[in-house]
Amino acid sequence: MLTTGQMGMMRRYLLGALPEAEQAALEERFFADAAALEEIWATEHQLVDDYVRGRLGRAEREQFEQYYLDSAPHRERVAVARMLLRAADAEAVSANEPERELSAWAKLLAMLRGPQLAWGLAVAALLLVVAGGTKLMTERAQLRVQLAAAQAQQQQREREMAAQIATTREQNERLAAELERLRQAEKPVTTEPKRSTVFSFLLTTSLLRGSSAPQPLIIPRDSEQVELRVRLEVDDYATYQAALRTVEGMEMLSRRNLKARAGRLAVIVPAAKLAAGDYILTLSGIKADTAEEVNRYFFRVSKR
């Protein structure tokens, strides 16, 4: 026996006024419990009967017409219910009419209006109840399956889109790295200027040509310049000039406007000009545009 609350919930379900979660729970109950399915059929029969007899309130009638009658099987069920109602009304009227002579056709119709007709119509109504209720739940079940399939397809599309985005991002990162590599490769290679290797050597006045041996000067092979330094005993000149010659008299280098600092003077000679051999460096002081020889330095060059 249904309670008032259960019957009201089923009526709201049939009128499409039940929340989605409660609809799903109720439908699961129908499929699991045959008694529950019979209850909803009975409630639907009562709802249709109330509608065709005009017993529904305004709100329920509007919901019935907007939702329930939207289904073709439901409209057929209501049409049969109206036919049953008219047949029942006609039976009641004929029962109150006085007996009269009836034709064979009228007698046949009267017989069909009897219990046979009522039983046949009741069976027809029951079949429509079953068909209508079953179709309603089948339609809902199909909609739920279609919804689940649509959701699965949407999730699959989202996964594919996420994978595509990840692939595109990875490709962009690779392209950015390659672009940066190309930019670095196009940058001019800046190298520090090579520092000139200078070999410094102090010449002494004690080893002049004609002594036992020239002053040895061993130049490393990676030297680019040779600095020949001399110490002046007396610095009486504003400027000096120097001439470098081989012992055979070939001039290798000449420097002018040299200035001494703290009694010292340096002559820079490219190492390439100093091949292995004996050399003489002549230092002269300049006074009144006249060069006066200060000293001569005799040395022998060898390379290692």
ROKOLMAR-153253 format. One record per residue (C-alpha): residue number from 1; residue in three letters; x, y, z negated. Coordinates in Angstrom, 3 decimals. Each point is the difference from the previous one (the first is absolute). Layout:
# residues N
R  pavo  drenvex        c1        c2        c3
R   NUM      Ala         X         Y         Z
...
END
This chain:
# residues 304
R  pavo  drenvex        c1        c2        c3
R     1      Met     0.000     0.000     0.000
R     2      Leu     1.510     3.303     1.084
R     3      Thr     0.255     2.838    -2.462
R     4      Thr    -1.166     3.472     0.936
R     5      Gly     3.628     1.139     0.307
R     6      Gln     0.960    -2.911     2.254
R     7      Met    -3.018     0.548     2.220
R     8      Gly     0.767     3.734     0.227
R     9      Met     3.615    -0.732     0.962
R    10      Met    -1.141    -2.394     2.751
R    11      Arg    -2.532     2.514     1.308
R    12      Arg     2.760     2.672     0.139
R    13      Tyr     2.193    -2.507     1.840
R    14      Leu    -2.734    -0.611     2.586
R    15      Leu    -0.524     3.761     0.360
R    16      Gly     3.761     0.662     0.455
R    17      Ala     0.165     2.073    -3.198
R    18      Leu     2.405    -2.278    -1.926
R    19      Pro     3.676     1.036    -0.322
R    20      Glu     2.459    -1.884     2.207
R    21      Ala     1.674    -1.853    -2.867
R    22      Glu    -3.337    -1.200    -1.406
R    23      Gln    -1.131    -1.040     3.518
R    24      Ala     3.104    -2.159     0.432
R    25      Ala    -0.451    -1.604    -3.425
R    26      Leu    -3.661    -0.735     0.682
R    27      Glu     0.733    -1.559     3.395
R    28      Glu     2.661    -2.252    -1.523
R    29      Arg    -2.621    -1.143    -2.477
R    30      Phe    -2.432    -0.808     2.856
R    31      Phe     2.520    -2.261     1.715
R    32      Ala     0.974    -1.733    -3.239
R    33      Asp    -3.455    -0.433    -1.562
R    34      Ala    -3.009    -1.320     1.959
R    35      Ala    -2.373     1.200    -2.741
R    36      Ala     1.312     3.544     0.419
R    37      Leu    -0.656    -0.219     3.739
R    38      Glu    -3.601    -1.056    -0.674
R    39      Glu    -0.384     2.935    -2.385
R    40      Ile     1.125     2.526     2.605
R    41      Trp    -2.380    -1.576     2.530
R    42      Ala    -2.857     0.291    -2.456
R    43      Thr     0.917     3.607    -0.762
R    44      Glu     0.162     0.811     3.704
R    45      His    -3.427    -1.591     0.546
R    46      Gln    -1.440     2.122    -2.782
R    47      Leu     1.664     3.140     1.355
R    48      Val    -1.419    -0.552     3.492
R    49      Asp    -3.422    -0.786    -1.414
R    50      Asp     0.055     3.203    -2.072
R    51      Tyr     0.956     1.992     3.088
R    52      Val    -2.750    -1.338     2.282
R    53      Arg    -2.541     0.454    -2.826
R    54      Gly     1.190     3.600    -0.582
R    55      Arg     1.158    -0.642    -3.579
R    56      Leu     3.493     1.502     0.328
R    57      Gly     0.751     3.402    -1.399
R    58      Arg     1.179     2.769     2.269
R    59      Ala     3.716    -0.510    -0.672
R    60      Glu    -0.110    -3.778     0.446
R    61      Arg    -2.143     0.321     3.118
R    62      Glu     2.509     2.393     1.612
R    63      Gln     2.902    -2.303    -0.892
R    64      Phe    -1.950    -2.985     1.334
R    65      Glu    -0.714     1.688     3.320
R    66      Gln     3.524     1.428     0.423
R    67      Tyr     1.993    -3.054    -1.069
R    68      Tyr    -2.102    -3.173    -0.031
R    69      Leu    -1.880     0.674     3.226
R    70      Asp     3.273     0.787     1.779
R    71      Ser     0.377    -3.776     0.578
R    72      Ala    -2.029    -1.690     2.753
R    73      Pro    -0.686    -3.206    -2.048
R    74      His    -1.241     2.181    -2.847
R    75      Arg    -2.379     1.832     2.312
R    76      Glu    -1.362    -3.348     1.222
R    77      Arg    -0.466    -1.124    -3.585
R    78      Val    -1.985     3.135    -0.811
R    79      Ala    -2.141    -0.525     3.119
R    80      Val    -0.816    -3.577    -1.097
R    81      Ala    -0.778     1.253    -3.494
R    82      Arg    -2.466     2.499     1.459
R    83      Met    -1.560    -2.760     2.075
R    84      Leu    -0.384    -2.156    -3.129
R    85      Leu    -1.541     2.901    -1.830
R    86      Arg    -2.539     0.603     2.793
R    87      Ala    -0.791    -3.722     0.138
R    88      Ala    -0.558    -0.096    -3.755
R    89      Asp    -2.242     3.050     0.169
R    90      Ala    -2.008    -1.511     2.853
R    91      Glu    -0.445    -3.258    -1.972
R    92      Ala    -1.305     1.931    -2.966
R    93      Val    -2.535     1.846     2.160
R    94      Ser    -1.220    -3.121     1.757
R    95      Ala    -0.555    -1.755    -3.321
R    96      Asn    -2.523     2.682    -0.941
R    97      Glu    -1.882    -0.025     3.312
R    98      Pro    -3.328    -1.995     0.252
R    99      Glu     0.038    -3.262     1.855
R   100      Arg    -1.085     0.203     3.630
R   101      Glu     0.035    -2.180     3.031
R   102      Leu     3.559    -0.106     1.332
R   103      Ser     1.265    -0.979     3.393
R   104      Ala     2.552    -2.779     0.323
R   105      Trp     2.791     2.589     0.556
R   106      Ala    -1.054     1.957    -3.084
R   107      Lys    -0.094    -3.176    -2.057
R   108      Leu     3.523    -0.803     1.147
R   109      Leu     1.219     3.456    -1.019
R   110      Ala    -1.778    -0.322    -3.331
R   111      Met     1.682    -3.343    -0.616
R   112      Leu     3.418     1.536     0.795
R   113      Arg    -0.740     2.763    -2.450
R   114      Gly    -0.311    -2.567    -2.730
R   115      Pro     2.686    -1.662    -2.021
R   116      Gln     1.763    -1.215     3.151
R   117      Leu     0.634     3.544     1.160
R   118      Ala     1.120     1.188    -3.406
R   119      Trp     2.404    -2.931    -0.316
R   120      Gly     1.408     0.593     3.489
R   121      Leu     0.466     3.681    -0.629
R   122      Ala     1.617    -0.675    -3.364
R   123      Val     2.459    -2.393     1.631
R   124      Ala     0.708     2.604     2.693
R   125      Ala     0.574     2.642    -2.644
R   126      Leu     2.345    -2.296    -1.935
R   127      Leu     2.020    -0.694     3.139
R   128      Leu     0.251     3.714     0.699
R   129      Val     1.145     0.584    -3.578
R   130      Val     2.731    -2.592     0.407
R   131      Ala     0.991     1.273     3.441
R   132      Gly    -0.030     3.628    -1.062
R   133      Gly     1.950    -0.572    -3.207
R   134      Thr     2.498    -2.316     1.659
R   135      Lys     0.540     2.404     2.886
R   136      Leu     0.477     2.894    -2.405
R   137      Met     2.664    -1.832    -1.979
R   138      Thr     1.599    -1.357     3.180
R   139      Glu     0.227     3.495     1.421
R   140      Arg     1.577     1.254    -3.229
R   141      Ala     2.452    -2.898    -0.083
R   142      Gln     0.946     0.671     3.641
R   143      Leu     0.503     3.675    -0.762
R   144      Arg     2.264    -0.869    -2.925
R   145      Val     2.044    -2.364     2.182
R   146      Gln     0.275     2.679     2.692
R   147      Leu     1.011     2.564    -2.617
R   148      Ala     2.676    -2.323    -1.391
R   149      Ala     1.309    -0.650     3.538
R   150      Ala     0.069     3.734     0.736
R   151      Gln     1.875     0.658    -3.238
R   152      Ala     2.518    -2.766     0.842
R   153      Gln     0.524     1.506     3.464
R   154      Gln     0.465     3.450    -1.537
R   155      Gln     2.587    -1.356    -2.433
R   156      Gln     1.796    -1.777     2.862
R   157      Arg     0.058     3.231     2.010
R   158      Glu     1.364     1.861    -3.025
R   159      Arg     2.753    -2.603    -0.441
R   160      Glu     0.880     0.193     3.693
R   161      Met     0.031     3.799    -0.177
R   162      Ala     2.247    -0.086    -3.079
R   163      Ala     2.390    -2.388     1.764
R   164      Gln     0.030     2.226     3.090
R   165      Ile     0.711     3.072    -2.134
R   166      Ala     2.856    -1.832    -1.760
R   167      Thr     1.456    -1.067     3.365
R   168      Thr    -0.259     3.534     1.370
R   169      Arg     1.628     1.409    -3.138
R   170      Glu     2.859    -2.500     0.283
R   171      Gln     0.504     0.893     3.671
R   172      Asn     0.034     3.707    -0.859
R   173      Glu     2.601    -0.587    -2.702
R   174      Arg     2.187    -1.942     2.432
R   175      Leu    -0.349     2.747     2.624
R   176      Ala     0.849     2.664    -2.581
R   177      Ala     3.100    -1.937    -1.071
R   178      Glu     1.084    -0.440     3.630
R   179      Leu    -0.577     3.700     0.693
R   180      Glu     2.089     0.958    -3.017
R   181      Arg     2.765    -2.350     1.163
R   182      Leu    -0.019     1.632     3.441
R   183      Arg     0.106     3.453    -1.563
R   184      Gln     2.971    -0.982    -2.104
R   185      Ala     1.709    -1.457     3.054
R   186      Glu    -0.510     3.255     1.930
R   187      Lys     1.601     2.123    -2.724
R   188      Pro     3.528     1.060     0.907
R   189      Val     2.594    -1.786    -2.022
R   190      Thr     1.777     2.595    -2.057
R   191      Thr     3.498    -0.923    -0.847
R   192      Glu     2.356     2.022    -2.083
R   193      Pro     2.759     1.547     2.010
R   194      Lys     3.072    -2.049    -0.194
R   195      Arg     2.474     1.548    -2.314
R   196      Ser     3.374     0.628     1.474
R   197      Thr     2.723    -2.121    -1.556
R   198      Val     2.928     2.260    -0.858
R   199      Phe     3.416    -1.309    -0.967
R   200      Ser     1.993     2.549    -1.989
R   201      Phe     3.813     0.008    -0.023
R   202      Leu     2.474     2.288    -1.757
R   203      Leu     3.067     0.943     2.003
R   204      Thr     3.193     0.854    -1.836
R   205      Thr     2.823     2.232     1.153
R   206      Ser     2.676    -2.331    -1.323
R   207      Leu    -0.348    -2.418     2.898
R   208      Leu     1.064     1.973     3.015
R   209      Arg     1.123    -1.374     3.289
R   210      Gly     3.567    -1.139    -0.233
R   211      Ser    -0.404    -1.536    -3.443
R   212      Ser     0.147    -3.707    -0.591
R   213      Ala    -3.606    -0.668     1.023
R   214      Pro    -3.178     1.912     0.847
R   215      Gln    -2.796     0.215    -2.532
R   216      Pro    -2.354    -2.945     0.659
R   217      Leu    -3.640     0.720     0.722
R   218      Ile    -2.213    -3.125     0.072
R   219      Ile    -3.458     0.860     1.386
R   220      Pro    -2.965    -2.405    -0.607
R   221      Arg    -1.638    -1.052     3.257
R   222      Asp    -3.452     1.257    -1.048
R   223      Ser     1.322     3.535    -0.627
R   224      Glu    -1.416     2.662     2.280
R   225      Gln     2.041     2.940    -1.192
R   226      Val     3.372     0.459    -1.653
R   227      Glu     0.603     2.871    -2.392
R   228      Leu     3.667     1.005    -0.068
R   229      Arg     0.571     1.964    -3.184
R   230      Val     3.124     2.023    -0.833
R   231      Arg     1.106     1.828    -3.148
R   232      Leu     1.406     3.486     0.472
R   233      Glu     2.817     1.044    -2.316
R   234      Val    -0.580     3.661     0.884
R   235      Asp    -3.242     1.341     1.455
R   236      Asp     1.099     3.205     1.727
R   237      Tyr    -2.304    -0.013     3.021
R   238      Ala    -3.639     0.889     0.461
R   239      Thr    -0.492    -2.682     2.675
R   240      Tyr     1.911    -2.914     1.404
R   241      Gln     0.175    -2.023     3.166
R   242      Ala     0.910    -3.637     0.444
R   243      Ala     1.225    -2.014     2.992
R   244      Leu     0.077    -3.796     0.136
R   245      Arg     2.385    -1.636     2.509
R   246      Thr     1.470    -3.402     0.632
R   247      Val     3.744    -0.358    -0.510
R   248      Glu     0.244     0.087     3.781
R   249      Gly    -1.455     3.529    -0.009
R   250      Met    -3.554    -0.693     1.175
R   251      Glu    -2.418     2.359    -1.718
R   252      Met    -2.937    -1.871    -1.516
R   253      Leu    -1.776     2.755    -1.906
R   254      Ser     0.181     3.711    -0.779
R   255      Arg    -1.885     1.861    -2.729
R   256      Arg    -0.115     3.745    -0.655
R   257      Asn    -1.359     2.282    -2.722
R   258      Leu     0.597    -2.529    -2.753
R   259      Lys    -0.178     1.331    -3.539
R   260      Ala     1.660    -1.396    -3.076
R   261      Arg    -1.856    -0.497    -3.290
R   262      Ala     1.877    -0.223    -3.266
R   263      Gly     3.234    -0.666     1.835
R   264      Arg    -1.443    -2.827     2.061
R   265      Leu    -0.946    -0.240     3.664
R   266      Ala    -1.732    -2.750     1.988
R   267      Val    -0.012    -0.852     3.683
R   268      Ile    -2.828    -2.267     1.239
R   269      Val     0.989    -2.288     2.888
R   270      Pro    -2.319    -2.493     1.773
R   271      Ala     1.260    -3.489    -0.780
R   272      Ala    -0.301    -0.944     3.666
R   273      Lys     2.801     2.462     0.867
R   274      Leu     2.420    -1.683    -2.366
R   275      Ala     1.191    -3.154     1.675
R   276      Ala     2.727    -2.009    -1.630
R   277      Gly     3.289     1.888     0.260
R   278      Asp     2.125     2.858    -1.381
R   279      Tyr    -1.338     3.571    -0.257
R   280      Ile     1.165     3.468    -1.074
R   281      Leu    -2.365     2.568    -1.558
R   282      Thr     1.401     3.554     0.285
R   283      Leu    -1.552     2.594    -2.344
R   284      Ser     0.481     3.709     0.736
R   285      Gly    -1.140     3.115    -1.849
R   286      Ile    -1.504     2.971     1.851
R   287      Lys     1.238     3.497    -0.873
R   288      Ala    -0.516     3.090     2.197
R   289      Asp    -1.115    -2.275     2.837
R   290      Thr     3.311    -1.827    -0.252
R   291      Ala     0.254    -3.684    -0.831
R   292      Glu     2.744    -0.980    -2.405
R   293      Glu     0.727    -3.704    -0.529
R   294      Val    -0.557    -1.051    -3.587
R   295      Asn     0.770    -3.702     0.106
R   296      Arg    -0.009    -3.221     1.987
R   297      Tyr    -1.414    -3.383    -1.111
R   298      Phe     1.191    -3.234     1.573
R   299      Phe    -2.230    -3.111    -0.383
R   300      Arg    -0.637    -3.372     1.607
R   301      Val    -3.560    -1.240     0.722
R   302      Ser    -1.044    -3.626    -0.215
R   303      Lys    -3.506    -1.485    -0.172
R   304      Arg    -1.479    -2.925    -1.843
END
